[in-house]
Amino acid sequence: MDEIYLDVSELAPPDPMSKILMALAELQAGQYLRVAHSREPVPLFEKLQPAGWGYSCQANSADVVNQGGAKQNTAIRYFIYIYRLAEQDRLLDYLLATDKTRL
Protein backbone atom coordinates (compact mmCIF):
# COMPACT_ATOMS: atom_id res chain seq x y z
CA MET A 1 0.00 0.00 0.00
CA ASP A 2 1.21 3.47 -0.76
CA GLU A 3 0.65 6.38 1.59
CA ILE A 4 -0.39 9.76 0.26
CA TYR A 5 0.27 12.43 2.90
CA LEU A 6 -1.74 15.64 3.10
CA ASP A 7 -1.23 18.36 5.73
CA VAL A 8 -4.29 20.61 6.10
CA SER A 9 -3.53 21.63 9.69
CA GLU A 10 -2.98 25.30 8.92
CA LEU A 11 -5.90 25.78 6.52
CA ALA A 12 -9.13 27.52 7.52
CA PRO A 13 -12.50 25.87 6.84
CA PRO A 14 -13.77 24.86 4.34
CA ASP A 15 -10.38 24.41 2.65
CA PRO A 16 -9.37 21.26 4.57
CA MET A 17 -12.47 19.35 3.48
CA SER A 18 -12.09 20.56 -0.10
CA LYS A 19 -8.42 19.49 -0.24
CA ILE A 20 -9.19 16.10 1.32
CA LEU A 21 -12.07 15.38 -1.06
CA MET A 22 -9.92 16.38 -4.04
CA ALA A 23 -7.13 14.09 -2.86
CA LEU A 24 -9.59 11.21 -2.41
CA ALA A 25 -10.88 11.71 -5.96
CA GLU A 26 -7.33 11.11 -7.21
CA LEU A 27 -6.50 8.18 -4.93
CA GLN A 28 -5.65 5.01 -6.85
CA ALA A 29 -6.26 1.42 -5.81
CA GLY A 30 -3.63 0.37 -3.30
CA GLN A 31 -3.23 3.88 -1.86
CA TYR A 32 -4.48 5.41 1.35
CA LEU A 33 -4.57 9.01 2.54
CA ARG A 34 -2.92 10.11 5.79
CA VAL A 35 -4.15 13.57 6.74
CA ALA A 36 -2.57 15.88 9.32
CA HIS A 37 -5.36 18.05 10.72
CA SER A 38 -5.86 20.62 13.46
CA ARG A 39 -9.33 19.31 14.39
CA GLU A 40 -11.58 16.29 14.07
CA PRO A 41 -13.48 16.90 10.83
CA VAL A 42 -16.82 15.37 11.84
CA PRO A 43 -18.67 16.72 8.76
CA LEU A 44 -16.10 14.92 6.58
CA PHE A 45 -16.50 11.68 8.53
CA GLU A 46 -20.24 11.75 7.84
CA LYS A 47 -19.55 11.79 4.07
CA LEU A 48 -16.93 9.05 3.94
CA GLN A 49 -18.71 5.77 4.66
CA PRO A 50 -21.66 6.36 2.29
CA ALA A 51 -19.07 7.02 -0.43
CA GLY A 52 -17.20 3.75 0.26
CA TRP A 53 -14.38 5.12 2.43
CA GLY A 54 -13.26 4.01 5.87
CA TYR A 55 -11.25 6.12 8.28
CA SER A 56 -9.42 6.14 11.57
CA CYS A 57 -8.72 9.32 13.50
CA GLN A 58 -5.84 9.35 16.01
CA ALA A 59 -4.82 12.14 18.36
CA ASN A 60 -1.28 13.43 17.90
CA SER A 61 0.84 13.86 20.99
CA ALA A 62 2.36 17.35 21.14
CA ASP A 63 5.35 15.80 22.93
CA VAL A 64 6.33 13.66 19.95
CA VAL A 65 9.60 14.77 18.36
CA ASN A 66 10.87 14.20 14.85
CA GLN A 67 13.96 12.11 14.19
CA GLY A 68 16.13 15.23 14.16
CA GLY A 69 14.93 16.12 17.66
CA ALA A 70 12.78 19.06 16.50
CA LYS A 71 9.24 19.38 17.81
CA GLN A 72 6.46 18.54 15.39
CA ASN A 73 4.08 21.17 14.05
CA THR A 74 1.81 21.71 17.08
CA ALA A 75 -1.07 22.66 14.78
CA ILE A 76 -1.28 18.96 13.89
CA ARG A 77 -3.64 17.63 16.54
CA TYR A 78 -4.94 14.61 14.60
CA PHE A 79 -3.81 12.12 12.01
CA ILE A 80 -6.64 10.71 9.91
CA TYR A 81 -6.18 7.60 7.82
CA ILE A 82 -8.68 7.34 4.96
CA TYR A 83 -8.90 4.23 2.82
CA ARG A 84 -11.27 2.32 0.56
CA LEU A 85 -13.51 0.08 2.66
CA ALA A 86 -12.82 -2.72 0.18
CA GLU A 87 -9.09 -2.46 1.01
CA GLN A 88 -9.38 -2.29 4.80
CA ASP A 89 -7.93 -5.76 5.44
CA ARG A 90 -5.08 -5.13 3.00
CA LEU A 91 -4.26 -1.82 4.71
CA LEU A 92 -4.32 -3.35 8.19
CA ASP A 93 -1.97 -6.12 7.04
CA TYR A 94 0.35 -3.52 5.51
CA LEU A 95 0.41 -1.32 8.62
CA LEU A 96 1.12 -4.28 10.88
CA ALA A 97 3.86 -5.61 8.59
CA THR A 98 5.59 -2.24 8.36
CA ASP A 99 5.11 -1.43 12.06
CA LYS A 100 3.33 1.81 11.23
CA THR A 101 0.59 3.36 13.31
CA ARG A 102 -2.31 0.95 13.59
CA LEU A 103 -5.91 1.80 12.73
BAGU-224677 format. One record per atom (N, C-alpha, C): residue in one letter; x, y, z; atom name. Coordinates in nm, 2 decimals. Example, Ala and Ser with C-alpha at 12.3 -4.5 7.8 and 13.67 -1.06 7.14 Angstrom:
<code: A xx: 1.32 yy: -0.57 zz: 0.78 site: N>
<code: A xx: 1.23 yy: -0.45 zz: 0.78 site: CA>
<code: A xx: 1.32 yy: -0.33 zz: 0.78 site: C>
<code: S xx: 1.28 yy: -0.22 zz: 0.71 site: N>
<code: S xx: 1.37 yy: -0.11 zz: 0.71 site: CA>
<code: S xx: 1.29 yy: 0.00 zz: 0.79 site: C>
***
This chain:
<code: M xx: 0.09 yy: -0.12 zz: 0.00 site: N>
<code: M xx: 0.00 yy: 0.00 zz: 0.00 site: CA>
<code: M xx: 0.09 yy: 0.12 zz: 0.00 site: C>
<code: D xx: 0.05 yy: 0.22 zz: -0.07 site: N>
<code: D xx: 0.12 yy: 0.35 zz: -0.08 site: CA>
<code: D xx: 0.05 yy: 0.46 zz: 0.00 site: C>
<code: E xx: 0.12 yy: 0.53 zz: 0.08 site: N>
<code: E xx: 0.07 yy: 0.64 zz: 0.16 site: CA>
<code: E xx: 0.07 yy: 0.77 zz: 0.08 site: C>
<code: I xx: -0.04 yy: 0.84 zz: 0.08 site: N>
<code: I xx: -0.04 yy: 0.98 zz: 0.03 site: CA>
<code: I xx: -0.06 yy: 1.07 zz: 0.15 site: C>
<code: Y xx: 0.03 yy: 1.16 zz: 0.17 site: N>
<code: Y xx: 0.03 yy: 1.24 zz: 0.29 site: CA>
<code: Y xx: -0.02 yy: 1.38 zz: 0.25 site: C>
<code: L xx: -0.12 yy: 1.43 zz: 0.33 site: N>
<code: L xx: -0.17 yy: 1.56 zz: 0.31 site: CA>
<code: L xx: -0.18 yy: 1.64 zz: 0.44 site: C>
<code: D xx: -0.12 yy: 1.75 zz: 0.45 site: N>
<code: D xx: -0.12 yy: 1.84 zz: 0.57 site: CA>
<code: D xx: -0.22 yy: 1.95 zz: 0.55 site: C>
<code: V xx: -0.33 yy: 1.95 zz: 0.62 site: N>
<code: V xx: -0.43 yy: 2.06 zz: 0.61 site: CA>
<code: V xx: -0.44 yy: 2.13 zz: 0.74 site: C>
<code: S xx: -0.34 yy: 2.11 zz: 0.83 site: N>
<code: S xx: -0.35 yy: 2.16 zz: 0.97 site: CA>
<code: S xx: -0.35 yy: 2.31 zz: 0.98 site: C>
<code: E xx: -0.30 yy: 2.38 zz: 0.88 site: N>
<code: E xx: -0.30 yy: 2.53 zz: 0.89 site: CA>
<code: E xx: -0.40 yy: 2.60 zz: 0.80 site: C>
<code: L xx: -0.49 yy: 2.52 zz: 0.74 site: N>
<code: L xx: -0.59 yy: 2.58 zz: 0.65 site: CA>
<code: L xx: -0.72 yy: 2.61 zz: 0.73 site: C>
<code: A xx: -0.79 yy: 2.72 zz: 0.69 site: N>
<code: A xx: -0.91 yy: 2.75 zz: 0.75 site: CA>
<code: A xx: -1.03 yy: 2.68 zz: 0.68 site: C>
<code: P xx: -1.13 yy: 2.65 zz: 0.75 site: N>
<code: P xx: -1.25 yy: 2.59 zz: 0.68 site: CA>
<code: P xx: -1.31 yy: 2.68 zz: 0.58 site: C>
<code: P xx: -1.36 yy: 2.63 zz: 0.47 site: N>
<code: P xx: -1.38 yy: 2.49 zz: 0.43 site: CA>
<code: P xx: -1.26 yy: 2.42 zz: 0.35 site: C>
<code: D xx: -1.15 yy: 2.49 zz: 0.35 site: N>
<code: D xx: -1.04 yy: 2.44 zz: 0.27 site: CA>
<code: D xx: -0.99 yy: 2.30 zz: 0.30 site: C>
<code: P xx: -0.98 yy: 2.26 zz: 0.43 site: N>
<code: P xx: -0.94 yy: 2.13 zz: 0.46 site: CA>
<code: P xx: -1.03 yy: 2.02 zz: 0.39 site: C>
<code: M xx: -1.16 yy: 2.03 zz: 0.41 site: N>
<code: M xx: -1.25 yy: 1.93 zz: 0.35 site: CA>
<code: M xx: -1.23 yy: 1.93 zz: 0.20 site: C>
<code: S xx: -1.22 yy: 2.05 zz: 0.14 site: N>
<code: S xx: -1.21 yy: 2.06 zz: -0.01 site: CA>
<code: S xx: -1.08 yy: 1.99 zz: -0.05 site: C>
<code: K xx: -0.97 yy: 2.01 zz: 0.01 site: N>
<code: K xx: -0.84 yy: 1.95 zz: -0.02 site: CA>
<code: K xx: -0.85 yy: 1.80 zz: -0.01 site: C>
<code: I xx: -0.91 yy: 1.75 zz: 0.11 site: N>
<code: I xx: -0.92 yy: 1.61 zz: 0.13 site: CA>
<code: I xx: -1.00 yy: 1.54 zz: 0.03 site: C>
<code: L xx: -1.12 yy: 1.60 zz: -0.01 site: N>
<code: L xx: -1.21 yy: 1.54 zz: -0.11 site: CA>
<code: L xx: -1.14 yy: 1.54 zz: -0.24 site: C>
<code: M xx: -1.07 yy: 1.64 zz: -0.28 site: N>
<code: M xx: -0.99 yy: 1.64 zz: -0.40 site: CA>
<code: M xx: -0.89 yy: 1.53 zz: -0.41 site: C>
<code: A xx: -0.82 yy: 1.51 zz: -0.29 site: N>
<code: A xx: -0.71 yy: 1.41 zz: -0.29 site: CA>
<code: A xx: -0.78 yy: 1.27 zz: -0.30 site: C>
<code: L xx: -0.89 yy: 1.25 zz: -0.23 site: N>
<code: L xx: -0.96 yy: 1.12 zz: -0.24 site: CA>
<code: L xx: -1.00 yy: 1.09 zz: -0.38 site: C>
<code: A xx: -1.04 yy: 1.19 zz: -0.46 site: N>
<code: A xx: -1.09 yy: 1.17 zz: -0.60 site: CA>
<code: A xx: -0.97 yy: 1.12 zz: -0.68 site: C>
<code: E xx: -0.85 yy: 1.15 zz: -0.64 site: N>
<code: E xx: -0.73 yy: 1.11 zz: -0.72 site: CA>
<code: E xx: -0.67 yy: 0.98 zz: -0.67 site: C>
<code: L xx: -0.71 yy: 0.93 zz: -0.55 site: N>
<code: L xx: -0.65 yy: 0.82 zz: -0.49 site: CA>
<code: L xx: -0.67 yy: 0.69 zz: -0.58 site: C>
<code: Q xx: -0.56 yy: 0.62 zz: -0.60 site: N>
<code: Q xx: -0.56 yy: 0.50 zz: -0.68 site: CA>
<code: Q xx: -0.58 yy: 0.38 zz: -0.60 site: C>
<code: A xx: -0.62 yy: 0.27 zz: -0.66 site: N>
<code: A xx: -0.63 yy: 0.14 zz: -0.58 site: CA>
<code: A xx: -0.49 yy: 0.11 zz: -0.52 site: C>
<code: G xx: -0.49 yy: 0.07 zz: -0.40 site: N>
<code: G xx: -0.36 yy: 0.04 zz: -0.33 site: CA>
<code: G xx: -0.30 yy: 0.16 zz: -0.26 site: C>
<code: Q xx: -0.37 yy: 0.27 zz: -0.26 site: N>
<code: Q xx: -0.32 yy: 0.39 zz: -0.19 site: CA>
<code: Q xx: -0.42 yy: 0.42 zz: -0.07 site: C>
<code: Y xx: -0.37 yy: 0.49 zz: 0.03 site: N>
<code: Y xx: -0.45 yy: 0.54 zz: 0.14 site: CA>
<code: Y xx: -0.40 yy: 0.68 zz: 0.16 site: C>
<code: L xx: -0.49 yy: 0.76 zz: 0.23 site: N>
<code: L xx: -0.46 yy: 0.90 zz: 0.25 site: CA>
<code: L xx: -0.43 yy: 0.92 zz: 0.40 site: C>
<code: R xx: -0.32 yy: 0.98 zz: 0.44 site: N>
<code: R xx: -0.29 yy: 1.01 zz: 0.58 site: CA>
<code: R xx: -0.30 yy: 1.16 zz: 0.59 site: C>
<code: V xx: -0.39 yy: 1.21 zz: 0.66 site: N>
<code: V xx: -0.41 yy: 1.36 zz: 0.67 site: CA>
<code: V xx: -0.37 yy: 1.41 zz: 0.81 site: C>
<code: A xx: -0.29 yy: 1.52 zz: 0.81 site: N>
<code: A xx: -0.26 yy: 1.59 zz: 0.93 site: CA>
<code: A xx: -0.36 yy: 1.70 zz: 0.94 site: C>
<code: H xx: -0.43 yy: 1.71 zz: 1.06 site: N>
<code: H xx: -0.54 yy: 1.80 zz: 1.07 site: CA>
<code: H xx: -0.53 yy: 1.87 zz: 1.21 site: C>
<code: S xx: -0.58 yy: 1.99 zz: 1.22 site: N>
<code: S xx: -0.59 yy: 2.06 zz: 1.35 site: CA>
<code: S xx: -0.71 yy: 2.03 zz: 1.43 site: C>
<code: R xx: -0.81 yy: 1.97 zz: 1.37 site: N>
<code: R xx: -0.93 yy: 1.93 zz: 1.44 site: CA>
<code: R xx: -0.99 yy: 1.80 zz: 1.38 site: C>
<code: E xx: -1.09 yy: 1.75 zz: 1.46 site: N>
<code: E xx: -1.16 yy: 1.63 zz: 1.41 site: CA>
<code: E xx: -1.26 yy: 1.68 zz: 1.31 site: C>
<code: P xx: -1.25 yy: 1.64 zz: 1.18 site: N>
<code: P xx: -1.35 yy: 1.69 zz: 1.08 site: CA>
<code: P xx: -1.48 yy: 1.60 zz: 1.08 site: C>
<code: V xx: -1.56 yy: 1.62 zz: 1.18 site: N>
<code: V xx: -1.68 yy: 1.54 zz: 1.18 site: CA>
<code: V xx: -1.77 yy: 1.55 zz: 1.06 site: C>
<code: P xx: -1.79 yy: 1.67 zz: 1.00 site: N>
<code: P xx: -1.87 yy: 1.67 zz: 0.88 site: CA>
<code: P xx: -1.81 yy: 1.59 zz: 0.76 site: C>
<code: L xx: -1.68 yy: 1.58 zz: 0.76 site: N>
<code: L xx: -1.61 yy: 1.49 zz: 0.66 site: CA>
<code: L xx: -1.64 yy: 1.35 zz: 0.69 site: C>
<code: F xx: -1.63 yy: 1.31 zz: 0.81 site: N>
<code: F xx: -1.65 yy: 1.17 zz: 0.85 site: CA>
<code: F xx: -1.79 yy: 1.12 zz: 0.81 site: C>
<code: E xx: -1.89 yy: 1.21 zz: 0.82 site: N>
<code: E xx: -2.02 yy: 1.18 zz: 0.78 site: CA>
<code: E xx: -2.04 yy: 1.15 zz: 0.63 site: C>
<code: K xx: -1.95 yy: 1.20 zz: 0.55 site: N>
<code: K xx: -1.95 yy: 1.18 zz: 0.41 site: CA>
<code: K xx: -1.88 yy: 1.06 zz: 0.36 site: C>
<code: L xx: -1.78 yy: 1.01 zz: 0.44 site: N>
<code: L xx: -1.69 yy: 0.90 zz: 0.39 site: CA>
<code: L xx: -1.76 yy: 0.77 zz: 0.37 site: C>
<code: Q xx: -1.82 yy: 0.71 zz: 0.48 site: N>
<code: Q xx: -1.87 yy: 0.58 zz: 0.47 site: CA>
<code: Q xx: -1.98 yy: 0.56 zz: 0.36 site: C>
<code: P xx: -2.07 yy: 0.65 zz: 0.34 site: N>
<code: P xx: -2.17 yy: 0.64 zz: 0.23 site: CA>
<code: P xx: -2.10 yy: 0.64 zz: 0.09 site: C>
<code: A xx: -1.98 yy: 0.70 zz: 0.08 site: N>
<code: A xx: -1.91 yy: 0.70 zz: -0.04 site: CA>
<code: A xx: -1.81 yy: 0.59 zz: -0.06 site: C>
<code: G xx: -1.81 yy: 0.49 zz: 0.04 site: N>
<code: G xx: -1.72 yy: 0.37 zz: 0.03 site: CA>
<code: G xx: -1.58 yy: 0.39 zz: 0.09 site: C>
<code: W xx: -1.57 yy: 0.49 zz: 0.18 site: N>
<code: W xx: -1.44 yy: 0.51 zz: 0.24 site: CA>
<code: W xx: -1.45 yy: 0.48 zz: 0.39 site: C>
<code: G xx: -1.34 yy: 0.42 zz: 0.44 site: N>
<code: G xx: -1.33 yy: 0.40 zz: 0.59 site: CA>
<code: G xx: -1.22 yy: 0.50 zz: 0.64 site: C>
<code: Y xx: -1.22 yy: 0.52 zz: 0.77 site: N>
<code: Y xx: -1.13 yy: 0.61 zz: 0.83 site: CA>
<code: Y xx: -1.09 yy: 0.57 zz: 0.97 site: C>
<code: S xx: -0.98 yy: 0.62 zz: 1.02 site: N>
<code: S xx: -0.94 yy: 0.61 zz: 1.16 site: CA>
<code: S xx: -0.88 yy: 0.75 zz: 1.19 site: C>
<code: C xx: -0.92 yy: 0.80 zz: 1.31 site: N>
<code: C xx: -0.87 yy: 0.93 zz: 1.35 site: CA>
<code: C xx: -0.80 yy: 0.91 zz: 1.48 site: C>
<code: Q xx: -0.67 yy: 0.95 zz: 1.48 site: N>
<code: Q xx: -0.58 yy: 0.94 zz: 1.60 site: CA>
<code: Q xx: -0.53 yy: 1.07 zz: 1.65 site: C>
<code: A xx: -0.54 yy: 1.09 zz: 1.78 site: N>
<code: A xx: -0.48 yy: 1.21 zz: 1.84 site: CA>
<code: A xx: -0.33 yy: 1.21 zz: 1.83 site: C>
<code: N xx: -0.27 yy: 1.33 zz: 1.80 site: N>
<code: N xx: -0.13 yy: 1.34 zz: 1.79 site: CA>
<code: N xx: -0.08 yy: 1.40 zz: 1.92 site: C>
<code: S xx: 0.02 yy: 1.34 zz: 1.98 site: N>
<code: S xx: 0.08 yy: 1.39 zz: 2.10 site: CA>
<code: S xx: 0.17 yy: 1.50 zz: 2.07 site: C>
<code: A xx: 0.15 yy: 1.62 zz: 2.14 site: N>
<code: A xx: 0.24 yy: 1.73 zz: 2.11 site: CA>
<code: A xx: 0.38 yy: 1.71 zz: 2.16 site: C>
<code: D xx: 0.40 yy: 1.61 zz: 2.24 site: N>
<code: D xx: 0.54 yy: 1.58 zz: 2.29 site: CA>
<code: D xx: 0.62 yy: 1.50 zz: 2.20 site: C>
<code: V xx: 0.56 yy: 1.45 zz: 2.09 site: N>
<code: V xx: 0.63 yy: 1.37 zz: 2.00 site: CA>
<code: V xx: 0.74 yy: 1.45 zz: 1.92 site: C>
<code: V xx: 0.86 yy: 1.40 zz: 1.91 site: N>
<code: V xx: 0.96 yy: 1.48 zz: 1.84 site: CA>
<code: V xx: 1.00 yy: 1.40 zz: 1.71 site: C>
<code: N xx: 1.04 yy: 1.48 zz: 1.61 site: N>
<code: N xx: 1.09 yy: 1.42 zz: 1.49 site: CA>
<code: N xx: 1.22 yy: 1.35 zz: 1.51 site: C>
<code: Q xx: 1.27 yy: 1.28 zz: 1.41 site: N>
<code: Q xx: 1.40 yy: 1.21 zz: 1.42 site: CA>
<code: Q xx: 1.51 yy: 1.31 zz: 1.45 site: C>
<code: G xx: 1.51 yy: 1.43 zz: 1.39 site: N>
<code: G xx: 1.61 yy: 1.52 zz: 1.42 site: CA>
<code: G xx: 1.61 yy: 1.59 zz: 1.55 site: C>
<code: G xx: 1.51 yy: 1.55 zz: 1.63 site: N>
<code: G xx: 1.49 yy: 1.61 zz: 1.77 site: CA>
<code: G xx: 1.41 yy: 1.74 zz: 1.77 site: C>
<code: A xx: 1.36 yy: 1.79 zz: 1.65 site: N>
<code: A xx: 1.28 yy: 1.91 zz: 1.65 site: CA>
<code: A xx: 1.13 yy: 1.87 zz: 1.68 site: C>
<code: K xx: 1.07 yy: 1.96 zz: 1.75 site: N>
<code: K xx: 0.92 yy: 1.94 zz: 1.78 site: CA>
<code: K xx: 0.84 yy: 1.94 zz: 1.65 site: C>
<code: Q xx: 0.73 yy: 1.86 zz: 1.65 site: N>
<code: Q xx: 0.65 yy: 1.85 zz: 1.54 site: CA>
<code: Q xx: 0.56 yy: 1.98 zz: 1.54 site: C>
<code: N xx: 0.50 yy: 2.01 zz: 1.42 site: N>
<code: N xx: 0.41 yy: 2.12 zz: 1.41 site: CA>
<code: N xx: 0.30 yy: 2.10 zz: 1.51 site: C>
<code: T xx: 0.28 yy: 2.19 zz: 1.60 site: N>
<code: T xx: 0.18 yy: 2.17 zz: 1.71 site: CA>
<code: T xx: 0.04 yy: 2.20 zz: 1.66 site: C>
<code: A xx: 0.03 yy: 2.25 zz: 1.54 site: N>
<code: A xx: -0.11 yy: 2.27 zz: 1.48 site: CA>
<code: A xx: -0.17 yy: 2.13 zz: 1.44 site: C>
<code: I xx: -0.08 yy: 2.03 zz: 1.42 site: N>
<code: I xx: -0.13 yy: 1.90 zz: 1.39 site: CA>
<code: I xx: -0.17 yy: 1.83 zz: 1.52 site: C>
<code: R xx: -0.31 yy: 1.83 zz: 1.53 site: N>
<code: R xx: -0.36 yy: 1.76 zz: 1.65 site: CA>
<code: R xx: -0.42 yy: 1.62 zz: 1.63 site: C>
<code: Y xx: -0.44 yy: 1.59 zz: 1.50 site: N>
<code: Y xx: -0.49 yy: 1.46 zz: 1.46 site: CA>
<code: Y xx: -0.43 yy: 1.41 zz: 1.33 site: C>
<code: F xx: -0.42 yy: 1.28 zz: 1.32 site: N>
<code: F xx: -0.38 yy: 1.21 zz: 1.20 site: CA>
<code: F xx: -0.50 yy: 1.13 zz: 1.16 site: C>
<code: I xx: -0.55 yy: 1.14 zz: 1.04 site: N>
<code: I xx: -0.66 yy: 1.07 zz: 0.99 site: CA>
<code: I xx: -0.62 yy: 0.98 zz: 0.87 site: C>
<code: Y xx: -0.65 yy: 0.86 zz: 0.89 site: N>
<code: Y xx: -0.62 yy: 0.76 zz: 0.78 site: CA>
<code: Y xx: -0.75 yy: 0.73 zz: 0.71 site: C>
<code: I xx: -0.75 yy: 0.76 zz: 0.58 site: N>
<code: I xx: -0.87 yy: 0.73 zz: 0.50 site: CA>
<code: I xx: -0.83 yy: 0.63 zz: 0.39 site: C>
<code: Y xx: -0.92 yy: 0.53 zz: 0.37 site: N>
<code: Y xx: -0.89 yy: 0.42 zz: 0.28 site: CA>
<code: Y xx: -1.02 yy: 0.37 zz: 0.22 site: C>
<code: R xx: -1.01 yy: 0.30 zz: 0.11 site: N>
<code: R xx: -1.13 yy: 0.23 zz: 0.06 site: CA>
<code: R xx: -1.17 yy: 0.12 zz: 0.15 site: C>
<code: L xx: -1.30 yy: 0.11 zz: 0.18 site: N>
<code: L xx: -1.35 yy: 0.01 zz: 0.27 site: CA>
<code: L xx: -1.31 yy: -0.13 zz: 0.21 site: C>
<code: A xx: -1.32 yy: -0.14 zz: 0.08 site: N>
<code: A xx: -1.28 yy: -0.27 zz: 0.02 site: CA>
<code: A xx: -1.14 yy: -0.31 zz: 0.04 site: C>
<code: E xx: -1.05 yy: -0.22 zz: 0.08 site: N>
<code: E xx: -0.91 yy: -0.25 zz: 0.10 site: CA>
<code: E xx: -0.87 yy: -0.24 zz: 0.25 site: C>
<code: Q xx: -0.97 yy: -0.24 zz: 0.34 site: N>
<code: Q xx: -0.94 yy: -0.23 zz: 0.48 site: CA>
<code: Q xx: -0.85 yy: -0.34 zz: 0.53 site: C>
<code: D xx: -0.88 yy: -0.47 zz: 0.50 site: N>
<code: D xx: -0.79 yy: -0.58 zz: 0.54 site: CA>
<code: D xx: -0.65 yy: -0.57 zz: 0.49 site: C>
<code: R xx: -0.64 yy: -0.53 zz: 0.36 site: N>
<code: R xx: -0.51 yy: -0.51 zz: 0.30 site: CA>
<code: R xx: -0.43 yy: -0.40 zz: 0.37 site: C>
<code: L xx: -0.49 yy: -0.29 zz: 0.40 site: N>
<code: L xx: -0.43 yy: -0.18 zz: 0.47 site: CA>
<code: L xx: -0.38 yy: -0.22 zz: 0.61 site: C>
<code: L xx: -0.47 yy: -0.29 zz: 0.68 site: N>
<code: L xx: -0.43 yy: -0.34 zz: 0.82 site: CA>
<code: L xx: -0.31 yy: -0.43 zz: 0.81 site: C>
<code: D xx: -0.31 yy: -0.52 zz: 0.72 site: N>
<code: D xx: -0.20 yy: -0.61 zz: 0.70 site: CA>
<code: D xx: -0.07 yy: -0.53 zz: 0.68 site: C>
<code: Y xx: -0.08 yy: -0.43 zz: 0.59 site: N>
<code: Y xx: 0.03 yy: -0.35 zz: 0.55 site: CA>
<code: Y xx: 0.09 yy: -0.28 zz: 0.67 site: C>
<code: L xx: 0.00 yy: -0.21 zz: 0.75 site: N>
<code: L xx: 0.04 yy: -0.13 zz: 0.86 site: CA>
<code: L xx: 0.11 yy: -0.22 zz: 0.97 site: C>
<code: L xx: 0.05 yy: -0.34 zz: 0.99 site: N>
<code: L xx: 0.11 yy: -0.43 zz: 1.09 site: CA>
<code: L xx: 0.25 yy: -0.48 zz: 1.04 site: C>
<code: A xx: 0.26 yy: -0.51 zz: 0.91 site: N>
<code: A xx: 0.39 yy: -0.56 zz: 0.86 site: CA>
<code: A xx: 0.50 yy: -0.46 zz: 0.86 site: C>
<code: T xx: 0.46 yy: -0.33 zz: 0.84 site: N>
<code: T xx: 0.56 yy: -0.22 zz: 0.84 site: CA>
<code: T xx: 0.57 yy: -0.15 zz: 0.97 site: C>
<code: D xx: 0.50 yy: -0.20 zz: 1.07 site: N>
<code: D xx: 0.51 yy: -0.14 zz: 1.21 site: CA>
<code: D xx: 0.47 yy: 0.01 zz: 1.21 site: C>
<code: K xx: 0.38 yy: 0.04 zz: 1.12 site: N>
<code: K xx: 0.33 yy: 0.18 zz: 1.12 site: CA>
<code: K xx: 0.22 yy: 0.19 zz: 1.22 site: C>
<code: T xx: 0.17 yy: 0.31 zz: 1.24 site: N>
<code: T xx: 0.06 yy: 0.34 zz: 1.33 site: CA>
<code: T xx: -0.06 yy: 0.25 zz: 1.29 site: C>
<code: R xx: -0.12 yy: 0.19 zz: 1.39 site: N>
<code: R xx: -0.23 yy: 0.10 zz: 1.36 site: CA>
<code: R xx: -0.36 yy: 0.17 zz: 1.36 site: C>
<code: L xx: -0.46 yy: 0.12 zz: 1.28 site: N>
<code: L xx: -0.59 yy: 0.18 zz: 1.27 site: CA>
<code: L xx: -0.67 yy: 0.13 zz: 1.39 site: C>
***
